[in-house]
Amino acid sequence: MKEALIIISMILLLLSCNKENVVEPIHENPEVTLNTPQGFPALNSAANKNKPTKYGIELGEKLFHEKKFSGNNTISCADCHKQSSAFADNNIQAIGIYGRVGLRNTPPIQNLAFMKFYNWDGNKLTLESQPLVPIITHEEMNSSIMEVIGKIRVESEYTDLFKKAFGDDHITPDRIYRSIAQYEYTLISANSKYDKVKQNKGEIFTESEARGYQVFQQKCASCHSGELFTDQSFRNIGFPLNPSLEEAGRGRVTGIPADYMRFRVPSLRNAEYTAPYGSFGQFSTLRAVLDYLDNGVLDDDNLDPILKENGNRIPLSEQQKDDIISFIKTLSDHAFVGG
């Protein structure tokens, strides 16, 4: 009897040890490779630190379309960044909760994984630090990140996705920001007619597009350079001034007088879809932009030297304007906008 009890005790001990040493299966959440298109700059450092994953992207896309981010559950990121408009919104200035009008035009969000600065004035250096801004801004979502968490934590779909993306269902501000950024990193646009021509994929420029490309290289490429069609610099090019006293361009960030009314040079990819143009939608069409540059811009001490050296203008003939616009339209990526 004593021997039997000893044997039973040993069996129970072994079972107990095995239970403690059981290794739970690791949840599969594979990384998603971001392919750098030909000629694009390298991924920014933040994208390398916050590498997109299958469920991180899925969660980020759901959060991007979540109206509970706004105080009255009416505005999501996607309401201002519409895919059909290359993730811009075609309003002169951003329109948020209760129809409140923001300070600036909504910029498109494309190829952000390759950018060094975000927003018109470059006040954010990482996408992960960006989502809180619209959430708390009075003219945008007028909410708080804790209010957002309180709304979504009761939904099983979210707790399931957070667990798939991060290993447990704990919802934190950092996880929200990181997953939205992971989704935005995937918004890569590099499948335009221009790309197909450059890569010899069976497309050729029309005569007008070819002429426009040549004029563009002479008149525009100093700022709109590289395959992103922006050198990512900040410049004052003498556009009409925003009447708001809150506006100072890059100067709002740096406090340096020389940065007054300097704005980040926008990419021209998908520009066909993103009208109006300018930091607060000063121009309704691409033609209006070119006409303004041709006729003469506002003078300023820190006006870009390229303009100062040419009498505060970029002289263009009517034919050249038509041709430049033809070329810019070759930068339209129909698949990217869902066309």
Secondary structure by P-SEA (a helix, b strand, c coil): caaaaaaaaaaaaaaaaaaaacccccccbbbbbbccccccccccaaaaaacccaaaaaaaaaaaacccccccccccccccccccccccccccccccccccccccccccccccccccccccccccccccccaaaaaaccccccccaaaaaaaccccaaaaaaaaaacccccccaaaaaaaaaaaaaaccccccaaaaaaacccccccaaaaaaaaaaaacccccccccccccccccccccccccccccccccccccccccccccccccccccccccccccccccccaaaaaaaaaacccccccccaaaaaacccccccaaaaaaaaaaaaaacccccccc
